[in-house]
Amino acid sequence: MSNTVIKVENLSKQYRLGQIGTGSLAHDINRWWHKVRGNEDPYLKVGEANDRASKGDSEYVWSLRDVNFEIKQGDAVGIIGRNGAGKSTLLKILSRTTAPTIGNIKIKGRVASLLEVGTGFHPELSGRENIFLNGAILGMTKVEIKKKFDEIVDFAGVERYIDTPVKRYSSGMYVRLAFGVAAHLEPEILIVDEVLAVGDAEFQKKALGKMQDVSKGQGRTVLFVSHNMGVVTQLCNSAILLNKGSVAYTGKSDLVVQKYLNLNLSGETYEAPQEKEFYIKKAQLVDEQGNVCSTFGTSNKIYLQFTIAKNIKKASAQLSCTIQNKTGDYLTTFVEDLDKWFNDANGSNEHTFQVLYPGDLLVPNYYAFRLAIFSGRAVYDLVEMICPFSVIDEGSSMAMYEGAGYGYFSTNHQFKQIL
Amino acid sequence: MSTFYKELEREPTMTETNTDKEHWDMIIQPKTSMLDLQLKEVWRYRDLIMLFVKRDFAAQVKQTVLGPVWHLIQPILTTAIFLFLFTGIAGIQTENVPSPMFYMAGITLWNYFSMALTSTANTFVTNAPIFGKVYFPRLVLPISIVISNLIKLAIQFGLVIAIMLYYGISGKYTFHFNSSLLLIPVVVFILAGLSLGLGIVISSLTTKYRDFTLLLAFGVQLGMYVSPIPYPLSIRPQGSMLRTLLDLNPITPLVEAFRYALFGHGTFTAGTLLYSAVFTVVVLFFGTIMFNKVEKSFMDTV
């Protein structure tokens, strides 16, 4: 018996774009008619790769196309890829919230997914009641939950509040309790989708530690989806790179992360895949001469230009703009109020902005931007790792060490002999 | 390794197959056999069913002063309206049974059916956020809804008993209870099955075409008038159009049997009751097939 626990064979998933309902009846009837005559589904032949940036002709797209891979027991596997590469679809099929169109996945052992912690939490119920309810939703039996109960409460650190309705919890307590239940599931295969983005730093450390225990200590298999390449390299021993719905590369996690970065750093203009209420429509980097550019010398000024469009009546929002390093960590952020430009109460409007970053700010390395439009805790739009660019050495004394790592920022320092 | 296999022994496998040389616990694939009802898996999640029942009830009662008493107000008001309309204005005779008691019994039963049906029919649409994130047999939710509505039925049935006590003690009506009381659990069981069956059929259809939700609201309202709720079945002679319609309605024998068990008056036979039972089984069977077919892909269309 081999120790393969997940085997994915020819997995494909087709989605229909646009509005469901208009014309879908006609397609259903056509499909049914083909089936009655014993023919193949006519819509399986159409469809194209899910390249969201370019406008396609077909209403049908393949979110996943002929994906094949195997995962061995005890592996911690990172699944990486750009937005829309098919990561979430793969996870959804794995956690059985949607079925594949073609192909299959064979699994040994119990699968639990943490697509979003706190699923099924009811605000009126107490912490105790919610632990039982949430545990049962995630597939535990009552007896199992009882056994784990104290451990969960302890992990979440909410002992005092255990009989209080969770609507009175602070958001941190809420998340801790929810993650606590999920972390104590003890499935053979655990699927995690960026739940670590929540909670305070101390808790994040705890959660990461728990994940590490799960994969290393107990021989369980973990599938981890993240944009944070640093965490993927740190936590996972292997990784799968998805690109436009297909597996582009599999192997050791640090090698795959490197492939991903190369793929990402080819220089691109970001264009929103679809319209939203309030969103970043387009973004690009240009140099001093106004040419679209993705490579800058250390002394060059960097211009980030982006267009923001609003389609809702009334909205007050702020923009945050972050420089990220190649693993997705945030290096520096500023926040700007958008109200003075988007105060047209009745209709849609659209403005283009430019941010100027002075030269001699970043040292040679790879960077990208993260832009978000938000209002309080509500996020209208969030894009990460867009407009990737590199800063190259223009001949400093560090040049000969290119690749050794400069860090990120140049310090406006003074260096002199004082004695 | 050892814990891994121990877990496997304890957890029954989901979709077993031996076509492969290796043993897999689960195979995720586009379509399973139509007749695979996955009832075994639903049974495995029985704890979840009971927790959902508890949640539904607790969440409703919390932060209210009167709590479950609220469930009594609706049948009382409906009975009052019926007394005004059907006894007062239309002058319908209720088979020598005092009208308030007669209406209350019918309304209680109908309320159960309509509540259970409308809430199960919305299963997919209202629970899409949970369904989109985590897998459990979707049938768990409609089943829990049908059960949690039984609690409401029990509370409303208390009202029927109270009114029966009043008529019995004051001597205005003489009850002759016998073994036919055993019909009550049978009737409730069939009705629960029927509302579950119809509910999952409609919920399967609504995922793609919302038109059915609107149709249902209309249908439930109309349905009460082609069921012997505001009048006894015996009011129409055999052969009339309304009578044929009433006889075709699988709820008719249930309501009549229910009132017969309580008051000793009602028009039904073992045959008509069997008709309701068979109707229910057929609807449940096809409903489960449809539901299982839809649950695999509904997240893409809901």
Interface residues (C-beta under 8 A of the other chain):
Chain A: M1 S2 T4 K7 Y15 R16 I20 G21 S24 L25 D28 Q73 K92 I93 L94 S95 R96 T97 T98 A99 P100 T101 I102 G103 N104 I105 K106 I107 K108 G109 R110 V111 S113 L115 E116 T119 G120 H122 E124 L125 E129 F132 L133 A136 I137 L138 G139 T141 K142 P165 E186 E188 Q218 G219
Chain B: M1 T3 F4 E7 L8 E11 D20 E22 H23 W24 D25 M26 I27 I28 Q29 P30 K31 Y45 D47 L48 L51 F52 K54 R55 A58 A59 K62 Q63 P129 I130 F131 G132 K133 V134 Y135 F136 K208 Y209 R210 K296 S297 M299 D300 T301
